[in-house]
């Protein structure tokens, strides 16, 4: 009996020293339908302020709605996207967008130009309109992407133009908002007396509190065996990947691999290569 107790204790001690893998099914941000991602970038929206007051009003309201939708998606609702206006230019190309990047400070610049058919003097009418969106990402290819859309503003009046413009701006945002897919991420943990130190950050990740998870694992990268430190570094790498900080994620993965060879490292390395090779 004593012999079996010793064997069980030894097995438990061995398990405590061995890492376990905890899978989490998480929603992962992917580029928008337009191929754009604002993760790690600043953005600004510029609208035309020409001689037609109706067009200018429409663009201002649409730009405001576009900004709110993108802020909700990429910046947690924080008002960080600047709005500005320019006179209608003679032409729209890379040179103009370079200027707007410098003037607005946005890594990504949206330029909106709309044309609204004459509004009814009284009552309501169906009013045709069209919008042109010019997009320049200074951190991507040195080219201007152009998008065009047309619609009919149903039962529109001068008093309701602003509200309908906001609806159009919200629809425009759909092309540039993130797509999300469910993927499996495997995190390491140790089932020993310090297991709470490993499980609490895992719960934070599951809840989407990535910054809090980083704080939870930070002490573990400095203490314990090389294996435990490597596992903590790997977990940190995964969290920064989920946050969209791919360079930092790559550095943490390198730190983990300096300490120990981990079976889950290859999957993360392949995920990072998709973003770092662009």
Secondary structure, 3 states (H helix, E strand, C coil): CHHHHHHHHHHHHHHHHCCEEEEEEEEEEECCCCCCCCCCCCEEEEEECCCCHHHHHHHHHHHHHHHHHHHHHHCCCCCCCEEEEECCCCCCCHHHHHHHHHHHCCCEEEEEEEEECCCCCCCCEEEEEEEEEEEEECCCCCCCEEEEEEEEEEEECHHHHHHHHHHHHHHHHHCCCCEEEEEEEEEEECCCCCHHHHHHHHHHHHCCCHHHHHHHHHHHHCCCCHHHHHHHHHHHHHHHHHCCCHHHHHHHHHHHHHHCCCCCHHHHHHHHHHHHCC
